[in-house]
Amino acid sequence: MDINISEIVKAVAQKIQAETGSDGISATEMNAILKKIETPKADKSPDQIADELTQKVLRDMKGGSYVSSKKGYTYPLSKNHPDLLRSKSGKAFSDVTFEKVIQGKVTHEDFKTNRDTLLMQAEIAEKAGKKQFAGNLRRAAELTLVPDEEVLKIYDKLRPNRATKKELLDIADHLRSDYQANITAAFIEEIVAVYEKRNILL
């Protein structure tokens, strides 16, 4: 199948405008982003290619963060959207196979979930009416940016009678300022208010 790149670029520009509700980005800016993207596979339709490139461009615009698609996502992601799934290390879902584990080409780091995957799952949960679960997934997405050791220390501090009010509020400020984990920071602040009422702070 012949790929008309100029037509695909035009389609991507239109999709970005529809997604963002604005003029999106300039042709120059988009061309700079598209240069970083691999050549589309010819076995896909132009519309499929445009959809995939749109999501990649939007993620680049947002510094790598997931941007919701108006078309929505359906569960399970591994079956319906495998091309969008990557591990935290950046490995494609299709590359994480048993054979490659045996060959030593996949490590435990490649099994860690990606922030974008959790956000897509959160969107699915919210549309299914499971708002609390969606909130949990969004907090988890934020915490993928926080080192594992730090997450464990925070978890320990959140246990009753393990920290002072100031220590917990400092953790919330740290998450908000260093990792832009605003949802998680607000959640910890709510915990502080509850712990204070129940007198289970140091």
N, C-alpha and C positions, 0 to 999 in steps of 0.2 A: 504493500500500500504506500503510495506516494504521500509524503508529508509536506504540506504547504505551511512552512514556519510562520510566514507573515500573517496568514489567516488565523493560525493558532494564537499568535501574540495578540492579535486584535480581539479574539474571543476571550483571552485571559484578561485583557484590559476591561472588557465589558463585565466580566464576572466579578472582578475586583470592585468595580464601581457599584455593582448590585449588592455585593457583600458589605461594603463599607458605608453605602448610602451617601457617598461623596464622589468627587472626581477621581478618587483613588490616588494613583501616582503618575508622574509624567512618563512619557515614552522613554526618555533617557534613563530615568531611574529604573524602570522595569527592565530595559535591555541590559543594564548593568547587573541586575539580579539574575536574569535568565542566562547570562554567560556562565554563572556558577553552577547551573543545573545541567545534568547529563542530557545527551541527545535523546529525545523521546523514542520509545520502541515503535517500530512500524506495524506491529501486530495489534495495536490498539486503535480505536476510532479517534478522529480528531477531537470529538467532544470529550472522550475519556482522558485524552492527553491534556486538553485544556483544563479539565477539572483538577487533575493531579498537579499541574503547574500552578494553578491558581492557589491551591493550598500551600505549596512550597513558597510562592512569592509572599503570601500573607504571613506565613510563619517568619520569613526573613524580615518583613516590615515590622513585626512585633518582637524582634530580637529572639526568634526561636520559639515563641509561645504559640499555643494552639489558637486558631481562630475558628469559631463555629461555622459550620456550613448550613445554609438555609435548607438544603436538601435533607439534612439530618443523617444520623447513623443508626444502624440496626444491629441488634445482638444476634449471634456472637460476632464480634469484630473480626476474629480470626478467620471466619468463614466468609463474611460479607464484605470486609474491607482489609484483606491481608496486605495489600500494597501500601496501606497507610501506617502499618505497624512497624515500629522499630524498638529495639531495646534501649536501655539508658545509655549503653555504650555506642549506639548508633547502628548496630547490626540489624539488617532486615529480618523480618519475621521468618521469611522463607529460608534464611541462612542458619537458623537455629534448629538443627536437626540432630537426631541421635547419632547418625554416622559422623557428623562433624565433631560431636562431643568425643567420640571414640578416637578420632584422629587428632584430638587436642587443639582443634581450630575454634572451639567454643569454650569459654571459661564461665565461672559463676557470675562474673560481672555482666556477661551477655544475657543473663536471665533476669536481671533487674528491670523492673518496668519503667517505661518512658512516661514523662510528664504528660505528653500529648495524648497517650493512650488512656490514662486515667481521666483526663478531661473529656474525651469522647465518651467514655463509659458514664461519666457524670451526666452528660447531656442525655444519654439514653435513659438513665435512671430517673432523671427529672421529668422527662416526657411520659414515663410510666407512672408518674405520681409519687415516686419514692424520693421526696425532697430531702429527707434527713440522710438517706444513703448517698444521694448526690453530693450533699455537703461534706460527708466523710471522704468521698473520693476526691473532692477539690482540695481538701486539707492534705490528703495523701499526695496529691500532685505537687503541691507547694513543697512538701517535705522531701521530694526526690532531689531537690537542689541543696539540701542540707546533708553534710557528711553523716554517715551511719553512726559514728562514735558520738557525735553531738546529739543526734536524735535519742540515743539510749540514755545519755546524761539528762536530757530534758525530761524524758519519760520517768526517770527515777525521781527527779525533783517534783514532778506532778503528783506523786503519791502523797497521801495525807501525812502531815507532820514531818515533811522532809525539806521544807524550804520556808523562808520568810516571805512576807508579802512583797518586799522590795526585790528579792531574788527572782520571784516569778514575773514581776512586772518588768524587770531588767531583761529577762528571757524574751518576753513579748516584744519589747523594744528592739532587741537584737534581731529577732526573726523578721520584724517589719523593715528595719533599716538595711540589714545585710543581705536578706534573701527575698525581700518583697513578699513575704509570706503573711499577707494582711489578714486572711481568713483565720489562719492558725493563731496569729497574735491576738486577734479579737476573742478567739475561743479561750485562750489562756487567761485573758483578762476577765472573762465570764467565770472561769474556774476560781480565780482569786476572790471574786465577790462572794461566791458560794462558800468557799473555804473559810472566809472571814466570818460569815454568819454562823457557820457551824463550829467555829473556834478550832480548826484543824491546821492552822499555820504555826510555824515555829515562832 
